[in-house]
Amino acid sequence: MKEAIEFTHLLRTVREKHVLCVGDVMLDRYVSGNVERISPEAPVPVLQIVSETEMPGGAGNVARNLDALGAQVTLVSCVGIDQAANSLREQIRAELMNCEAIFISDKNRPTCIKSRYMAGNQQIMRADHEDTEPLTTQTADALMAEATAHLSACDMVVLSDYGKGVLGAGRAAALIKLAQVAGKRVIVDPKGIDYGIYSGADIITPNRKELSDVVGNDLMSTSSAIEAAKKLRKMSNFGAVLVTLSGDGMALITDKAALHVQAEAREVFDVSGAGDTVVAALAAALTTGVELAVAVRIANTAAGIVVGKVGTAVVYTTELSAKLNRNNISKVKAKVVTHAEALDRVAIWRRQDQRISFTNGCFDLLHPGHISLLDQAKKAADKLIVALNSDASTAFLKGPKRPIQNEEARATVLASLSYVDLIVVFEEDTPLELIKALKPDVLIKGADYAKEDVVGGKDVESWGGQVKLAKLIDGQSTTATIKKLSETE
């Protein structure tokens, strides 16, 4: 896929692009635990709750994915005046680097909450708290005013319709017409059975079930879905229809041809929010100027990544680039990840029953002592995470003349080692917070430490992990190497 590989070189241009996303935002809540018995009160499982997490869902998840891919995002939606709305604002402010959220508050309308109850990787129940009544005139006018005000500055418009009211009462059609006048392309993730309300959209992205509901037939085969999409495109004057077909991939129907792209996922854990990822990746790709068929292949790749995660997850540029561009350089770069990406990767490894080893350091000038430490660390588990001190953190620990190599160079050298699986750069003096977040099974440090002095050691042992001290090679240290170099000058 030559064109898709070239997209990896355009990823940096996505950061200069602006996507306006209008639609139904909601709070996705995941209540996770274990089921070991059936309730004596009714034939239902008893969930012993272990953890609860929250994240933006619906149009909020589209914005999360766009942000993760580097695009500038303006998210316009409606929320209530309640704790769920406060939580959404706080999460977007804290976690989304490039997103401006404009929420119209309505005191008579609660913020939509989807609560999913998970036993291991299995969803056993979902409970929705929502109001799908039409928006009040005041709320609707305020929402349209904000969306219209941000239209001229954007490069792409995404309408994310979850049928909760934001895009109802003709607002979807009005926004599409305004976008057409402004010369902006519109991608619609639709809802309901009347797709005439999206007439004129450049791209519409129903899934197989949604398209089946619209045409009134079960579209079991890919060919039947393609034929139905062809009729739909002509009927509602869409530029293109992209049907997501789950395990059968995607089908793109334009006025010229039909393109079927096979699914890429090897292991599916959760399809929640996969449609949001498809729309976001499609929009991000198209802002770079690639052809629609190439953007679809990129979106298909992104979907294959996200369904391997649990929950309404996102796809990061490093993951997408590595998947699209399968050469050694991209594989090396893909090992260097952010804290959020590391959490995603660890979650996948745990579902595969992989044990995780963790070590940390400055690794300024890689020497045999470092190699020995890393080798021992990898042998202690299935996957090895290396926490790398940032330049500022290294200077604080080692003095103003260090590091000799910047963090990017140090990370690249470490990532080239086959037994290093993941590298996370941290700014703090110690990796304690990272250890608590990732919860490794084994924590490795050199034998020049005492076990009780290893940062995070007590925490690792508290969740059943081990602290191990690696054997050292005499006379090997970065300080000694630097001293020898200075003596030869």
FENBELZI-V500389 format. One record per run of one state. SS is the DSSP state (H for helix, E for strand, L for the rest). FROM is the first residue (numbers start at 1). TO is the last residue. If there is no record, write none. Layout:
ss: {SS & SS}
from: {FROM & FROM}
to: {TO & TO}
This chain:
ss: {L & H & L & H & L & E & L & E & L & E & H & L & E & L & H & L & E & L & E & L & E & L & H & L & E & L & H & L & E & L & H & L & E & L & E & H & L & H & L & E & L & H & L & E & L & E & L & H & L & H & L & H & L & H & L & E & L & H & L & E & L & H & L & E & L & H & L & H & L & E & L & H & L & E & L & H & L & H & L & E & L & H & L}
from: {1 & 2 & 8 & 11 & 15 & 18 & 24 & 25 & 39 & 45 & 59 & 69 & 72 & 80 & 83 & 96 & 99 & 106 & 113 & 120 & 122 & 130 & 137 & 150 & 156 & 161 & 171 & 183 & 186 & 190 & 195 & 199 & 203 & 205 & 207 & 208 & 216 & 222 & 237 & 240 & 245 & 246 & 249 & 250 & 254 & 258 & 262 & 274 & 288 & 292 & 307 & 317 & 325 & 328 & 335 & 336 & 338 & 339 & 352 & 356 & 362 & 368 & 380 & 383 & 390 & 391 & 399 & 407 & 416 & 422 & 427 & 432 & 439 & 442 & 447 & 451 & 454 & 457 & 463 & 466 & 471 & 478 & 489}
to: {1 & 7 & 10 & 14 & 17 & 23 & 24 & 38 & 44 & 58 & 68 & 71 & 79 & 82 & 95 & 98 & 105 & 112 & 119 & 121 & 129 & 136 & 149 & 155 & 160 & 170 & 182 & 185 & 189 & 194 & 198 & 202 & 204 & 206 & 207 & 215 & 221 & 236 & 239 & 244 & 245 & 248 & 249 & 253 & 257 & 261 & 273 & 287 & 291 & 306 & 316 & 324 & 327 & 334 & 335 & 337 & 338 & 351 & 355 & 361 & 367 & 379 & 382 & 389 & 390 & 398 & 406 & 415 & 421 & 426 & 431 & 438 & 441 & 446 & 450 & 453 & 456 & 462 & 465 & 470 & 477 & 488 & 489}
